[in-house]
């Protein structure tokens, strides 16, 4: 097993779970929509549009695991 296998599997599981939950929320909102017109954007989305973006979460998780792996490598080798 390579050094990156376990962190990659953990990242894939976390990203998949978050994506699945958000997909279910969007599907529920779509099925509950009362008209064919677009619904107004909620205030939460307007205020936190960047933080609710899944791409931002992917980058944040990647940087977190990268930091963990760098720290692990540094503590193991002493460089």
C-alpha positions in Angstrom: 0.0 0.0 0.0 1.2 3.4 -0.9 1.4 6.4 1.5 -1.5 8.1 -0.3 -4.0 5.2 -0.4 -5.7 5.6 3.0 -5.9 9.5 2.8 -7.3 9.2 -0.7 -9.9 6.7 0.3 -10.9 8.9 3.3 -11.1 12.0 1.1 -13.2 10.1 -1.5 -15.6 8.9 1.1 -16.0 12.3 2.7 -16.5 14.1 -0.6 -19.0 11.4 -1.8 -21.0 11.6 1.4 -21.2 15.4 1.3 -22.1 15.3 -2.4 -24.8 12.7 -1.8 -26.4 14.7 1.0 -26.5 17.9 -1.0 -27.9 16.0 -4.0 -30.7 14.7 -1.9 -31.4 18.2 -0.5 -31.6 19.6 -4.0 -33.8 16.8 -5.3 -36.2 17.3 -2.4 -36.3 21.1 -3.1 -37.0 20.4 -6.8 -39.8 18.0 -6.0 -41.4 20.3 -3.5 -41.3 23.3 -5.9 -44.8 24.8 -6.4 -44.4 26.3 -9.8 -42.3 25.8 -12.9 -40.6 29.2 -12.4 -37.4 29.4 -10.5 -37.7 29.9 -6.8 -36.1 32.8 -5.2 -32.6 32.3 -3.8 -32.6 31.9 -0.1 -30.8 34.5 2.1 -28.4 31.9 3.4 -27.2 31.1 -0.1 -26.9 34.7 -1.0 -24.8 35.4 2.1 -22.6 32.3 2.0 -22.5 31.5 -1.7 -18.8 30.7 -1.7 -18.8 28.5 1.4 -21.7 26.4 0.0 -19.8 25.7 -3.2 -18.7 22.0 -3.4 -15.5 22.9 -5.2 -14.4 25.1 -2.3 -15.0 22.1 0.0 -13.0 19.8 -2.3 -10.0 22.2 -2.2 -10.3 22.6 1.6 -10.3 18.8 2.2 -7.5 18.4 -0.2 -5.4 21.0 1.5 -6.2 19.5 4.9 -5.0 16.1 3.8 -2.0 17.5 2.1 -1.0 19.3 5.3 -1.5 16.0 7.3 0.6 14.1 4.9 3.4 16.7 4.9 3.4 16.7 8.7 3.4 12.9 8.8 6.3 12.7 6.4 8.2 15.4 8.2 7.7 13.7 11.6 8.7 10.3 10.2 11.8 11.4 8.4 12.9 14.4 10.3 13.4 16.6 7.2 
